[in-house]
């Protein structure tokens, strides 16, 4: 494997490569507020004089369920899907765009990890997303994983400049089928021989200063924008694993790739000296591992480069390949006058925690109920609150929504929008929604706009047969803001039938 810059690049393995952005970045101070959840543990030393928020095991399970990203609890992930497919070969270049469902699953994976660590949530930023997507596209065009990629032949300068900006400011990876799998199997793990000396990807994922990010995916390459400076990093000491940690988020290497064993880390916003000593004690049998520059019971590194925060100690005990729910360890870190002692409680998640179901098994079909050939090829959009997805070829995938009730609207050019309340349970729609939409003016809902619709509207206006529900929406052919049905709608339908002013 080729090293481009020993300080800027690290590699995982031939089957899955991940590279973190390891350039130093300064962060402007800005206050960040958190609310400590009632019932959270406050006695653990990790929370003394620290800005982390303690999370109980039940709170983590609840948050996991509200922010799902698994497709199966054995750690499989559905492949990312796209609103616009990236094009990066044949001399043509289209950046592409991830689907909202894939963006949300990736964001959920990031925020679950940060929640476990006691950090605040991160949101999506369209500008960061554009840079990350262009970065992934540039790497895919070159078929080389690089923070500083060459300009692919034929790629326009503006696209290349965005791509280069994206790769140099992002965690990037190759060999993963989704942002979520890159996050859990690659960037938070960092347990391979190349990454363990600095765990740079992990430290960017757990950077207290991050408030926003964006994702990119093209071909075999993924990216997460990492250089956001929303918050101050002052006053944070971040441990992974944290005080309460699901084994499913820490045993990833042994469970899924079987290439390396989990690694521990503690990072803070100041450097560790070469005199730092770490001890790890397993409470069940009082087994102790000691780590220092002079003697170490396993792997041990001190890294003071700036990956979100400058100071980090990294250790991996000999003789442990993975961890089991119910195990408790005590970590002690001492460096001169600096001292930190805290417990890590491992636990197993319930089997259904965080599962959103395979993307392609969660597809729903939208019917465009029309006999008019002009409308038959239209593309429908399905929105859930502020999340929208495109019904490609008449079907759409349900985004990664937490369980609950949502207002779902189906719309398409020339059709009357249908809005209704749906219920999502375990990642699926369970309230039997109406998934068909009819043309504007189709008051009798038979898929055809003709004189019978005028008759139906006249009866409505005379109150002999009032319209209601979706039929009333379709009768509003003028699409006026008031949403009322009146004689203007009859006039509009007549104009359509005479072809003097078609409705579509």
N, C-alpha and C positions, 0 to 999 in steps of 0.2 A: 504494500500500500504506500502511496505517495504522501509525504508530509509537506504541506505548503508553508507552514509557519509553526514551529513547535509550540509557540506560546498561544497561537490563535486557532489551532486546529487539533481536534482529537477524534479518534475513530473507534467505533464499537467492534464490529466484526464483519466478515464478508457478507453475511446474510442480512445484516441490519446495521447501517452506519448512521451515527448521529454526531453532529458537530455543533458545539456551543460557540456563541460569540464571546470572545474573551478579551475584548479591548476595554480599557478602563473608561468609566463614564462618571461624571460628576452629577450630583443630584441636588436640585434646589430645594431648600427646606420648605415644607408646607404641612400644616397640621392634618392629621388623619384621626378621625374619631371612631371608636368601636363601642359597642354595647355588650357587656358581659351577660351572657344568658343565665337566667336564674337556675340555680342547681348545679352550676359548673364547679369543678373542683378548683380550689384556690390555694391549697396547701403545698402543691408541687413546687420545688425550687425553681423550675423553669419559668415560673410566673412572678418571682420576686424581683422587684425593680426592673421589670421588663414590660414592653408594650403588647406582648402576645395576649390573646384572649383564650382562656382555658375552655376546652370543649369536652363534655362527657361523652362516653361511648354511645349512649342513646341519642344525643344531639348529633353526633357524626352520622349515625344510621339514618336519622330523620333527614339530615341535609343531603346525604347520598341519594335517598329516595326522591327528594325534590329536585335533584340535579343529575339525572341518570345519564350514563354514557356507555355502559356495557351492552353488548348484544347477547352475551351469555355469561353466566357467572363463572365459567372456567376461563374467562379472560379473552374471549374472542370479540372481534369488533367488525361491524359491517363496513365495507369500503366506503370512502367518502363519495358523495354525489355532487353534481355541479348544476348550477343554473345555466352557465355557459361553459362548454368544454374547452380546456386549454388546447391551443394548437402550437406546436413547437418544432415541427419538422417540415420538410418539403419547401423551405424558403418562406413559409407563411407563419405569422406569429399572432396569436390571439391570447391575451393573458388568461382569460377564463375567470370564473367566479365560483367558489364553493356554494353549495346549497345552504340555506339557513339551518336545515337540520344538522348538517355536518359541522357548520360553525358552532352551533349550540352544543353539540356533543363534545367538541373540542374544548369549548369554554367551560362546560360542566366539569370535564376531567381536570382542568387547571384549577378551578375554584374549589373542587372537592379536596384536592391535595393541599391547597392553601388553607382551607378551613381546618383540616386535620392539624396543620402546623400552627394554627392560631392566628393566621393572617387575614387581612380583609379581602373582599371580592375584587375581581378584575372585570372590566367591561370591554366590549369590542369597539374599535375605532376604525372607521372606513378607510381613513388615510393609511393607517398602519397595515390594514388588510391588503390594500392595493400594493404596498411595498413588498409585503411578504409573498403575495401571489406572483408578482413580477420576479421576485427572487427565486421562487421555486421553478418558475417557467424558464429562467435563464439557466439554472443548473440542469433542468431537464433537457434543454436544447443542446447543451454541451455534454450531457450525460456524465458530468463530473460534479462531485460535491465540493463546493468551494465557497468561502466567504468573499473571495475576490475573483470572481469568474471572468474569463476572457469574453469579449463580445462575440456572440455567435454570428456566423456569416449571414448577412442579410437582415439582421435584427436592427430596427431603427434606433437611432441614438437615444431618443427620449425613453423608449422602453428599456433599453439596456441600462441607462443611468438609474432608472427606478429599480431595476433588478439588482444592480450592484449595491445600491443603497439598502435594499431589503436584505440581501445576504449578509452584508457587513453589520447589520443591526439586529440579527435574529439568531435564535437557536435553529439550526437546520439539520435535516436528517434524510437518510435514504433507506429504503427497504421496508417501510411501513405502509399499511393500506389506508391509514386515516390519521387525522390530527390527534384523536384521542389515543390511539395505540402508540403514536410517536411520543406522546406525553408520558404515558405510564410505563411502556416498555423501554423507552429510550431516555428521554430527558430527565425524568425524576430518578431513574435507576442509577445511571452513571457508574456502574459497578465493574466494568471491564478494565483491563490492564491499562488502556490508553487514557481513560477518563478518571480513574480513581485518584490520581495524584492531585486533582483540583476540583472534581465534581462540579465543573463550571455550568453545565446545563441545569443541574439541580438548583444551583444557587441563583440562576436567573429566574427559574420557575418560582422559587421561594424568596425573591427579592421584595423586601417590604416596600420599596419605593414604587413598585409597579401598580398602576391604577387602570391602565388600558393596554390592549394588545390587538393583534390582528393575525390571521392565519392564511397560509398559502399552500397549495398542493397542485403539482403538475407531474404526471407520469409517476415516477418512483420517488419523487422528492417532495419533502414537506418543510414548512417554515413557521416559526412563531416569533413575531416581532417582540424584542426583549428590552429595548433601550428607552422605554417610557420613564419619565421622571415626575410622575404625578405627586408623589409623597416623599417625605423625609425618611431616611433610613436610620436616623439617630435613635438610639435607645432600644434597638431590637437585637436579641440573640435568638437565632432560629435553629432548631434541632430537627434532624430527620434521621430516624423516626422521632415523632413527638411523643408527648405524655400519654396519649391514647391513640394508638395507630392500628388500623386494620392490617392483618398479615397479607391480605390480598394486594395491598399497595406497596409492600416491602419485599415480598418474596417473588417479585416479578421475574427476576432472572432465572431462578431455579424452576419456577412453575412453567414458564413459557418458552424460554430460549435455552435453558440448561447450559449456560456458558460461563457464568460467574456467580459468586455468592454475594448476598446483600451487604452494603457498606453503610456505615454510620457517619454522620457529620454534624458539626456544630459550627455555625458561622456567626460572627458579630461585626460591628462596624469599627473594629480596630484590630491591629495585627496581633498575632500570637508570636511569642518568642520561641527560640530553640529549646528553652528550658521547660516548655509545656509538658505536663504529665497527665495522661488520661487513664482512669481505671473503669472497668466495666465489670459489674458484679451480677451474677444470676442469682436471684433470691431463692429459688427452689433448692439449690444445693450449695449456695455461697461460693460457687466457682468464680475466681477473679482473674481477669485479663488486665495486664498493665502495658501501657504504650508510652514510649518516649523516644527521643533521638538515640539514646544509648542502648535501650533494650525494649523489645516489643513482642507481644504475644500475638502476632498477626501482622497485617499491613497497617502502616501508620504514616501519615503525611501531614505536614503543615504547609498551607498555601496562603500567601498574603496578597496575591494578585486580586484585582478588582473584578469580581463577577457579581455585580449588584452590591455586595459588601466586600471589603478587602480581606478580612481575617477568617480563616477556616481551619479546623482540625478534622482529619478524616481517619477513620480506623475501622478495621474489620478483624474480628477475633478468629483465631485458629479454631478449627473443630466444629464450627456451626455452619451448616449448609443452608438452613432455612429456619424460620421461627414459627411457633405454634400459638394459637389463641390461648390465653390464660397465663402465658409466661410473663414474668416481670423482671426487669433489669434496672439496676441503679448505675447512673453515669456520673463520674466525678471528673471535672476538668480543673486543673490548677496551673497557674502561670504567674509566679511571683505573688503579688497581692491579689490577683484575680482568682476567684474560686466560684465554681458552679457545680451544684449537685442536684440531680433530678431523677425521677423514676420514669421508665417507659413501660406501659401496660399494653401488651399485644392482645388483640381480640379478633375473632372471626366474624365476618358479616353474615347475616341471614342469607339464605340462598337466593332470594329474589331482590336483594338490595341493589339499587342502581341499574337494573336491567331495563333497557328500552326496547329490546326485541330486534331481530335482524331487520335491516332497512327494507329489504325487498319483500319481507313477509308482512310489512306494515303499509302496503300500498292500498290506496282507495281509488276507485274509478269515478270520474266525473262524466256525466252524460250531457251532451249538448243536444237538447230535445228540439230538433228543428229538421224540416225537410228542405230548407233552402241551402243549395250547394255553396252559396257565397259564405255562409256562416259555418259550414261543416268543418273547415280546417282551422278554425280559431283556437287559440290557446287560452285556457282558463287559468286564473290565479286564485289560490285559496289562502285566506289570511286568518290568523288566530291572534286577535289582539294586534300587537305590533310586529308579529312574525308573519311573513308571506312566503309561500312556495308556489312553484309553477307546476301545473298539471301537464307534464310532458306526455304527448300521445294519449291524452285523456285520463292519466292517472297521476297521483301525487303521493309522496311519502309523508306520513305524519311526523312533524318535527319532534325533537326530544322535549316534550312538555311534561311538567310535573302533573300529578293527578289533580283533577279539579274540573270546574266548569269554565268554558270558554265561549266567546262569541265567534262563530265561524262564518265568514262571508266568501261565497263563490262568485266570481265575476269574469266576464269576458267581453270583448268588443262586440256590440250589437245585441247583447243579452241583458236581461234584467238581473241585477245582483240578488242572490238569495242569502239572507242572514238568519242564523238560527243559533240556539244554544246547544253546545255539545258537551258531553262528559268524557273525560279521559281517565282511564283506570289501567294501571300497570302498562302504560305506554300505548294503549289502544283506545280508539273511539268506541264507547259502549252505549251510546244513546240513540243509535239507529237514525242518523241524520238523512235528510233528503239531499242526494248528491247529483241532482239534475238541475239545469237551468234552461229557461225558455227565452225566445227572442223578445225584444221590446215590442209591445203592442199585442202580444199573444195572450189576450185576456182570458180566453177559455182553455188555455194550457194544452192545446192539442198539437203544438209544434209548428203551426201554420198561422201566418198573419193574413186574414182575409176579412170579408164583410161580416162574417159571424162574430168577429171580435167587436166590430162597431155595434152590433145588436146587443152584445153582452154589456158593453159600456153604457148604452142608452138605458137598458133596464136598471143598471146600477144607479144612474143619475135620477131615474124616476122612482128609485127605492122599491121597485117591485121584486128585484133579485139582487140585493147588495153584494158587491164583491168583498172578499176578505182574504187575508193571508197573502200568499205569493201571487195569486191571480190579480190582486189589487196592485201589487208592485209592477207586474207586467203591463197592466193597463195604462200605467203612467208613461206613455210613449214619448212625451216631451221631456221627460227626466228633469222636471223642474225641481227646484230645491225644496219646495214645500211638500213634494211627494203626493200632491192631490191629483185626483182624476176628474177631468171636466171636459167640456166640449172641444177644447184645444187639442186634446188627445185624439178625439174622433177626426178632427181636421188633419192632424198629423198622419194618422193611419191612411186616410183617403189620399193624401199626397204621396204616400209610399206606394199605394196600390196603383196610382196613376203614373208612377215613376217620375213625377216632377220633383220630388224631394225624398229620396229613399232613406229609410231609417238606418241603413248600414251600407 
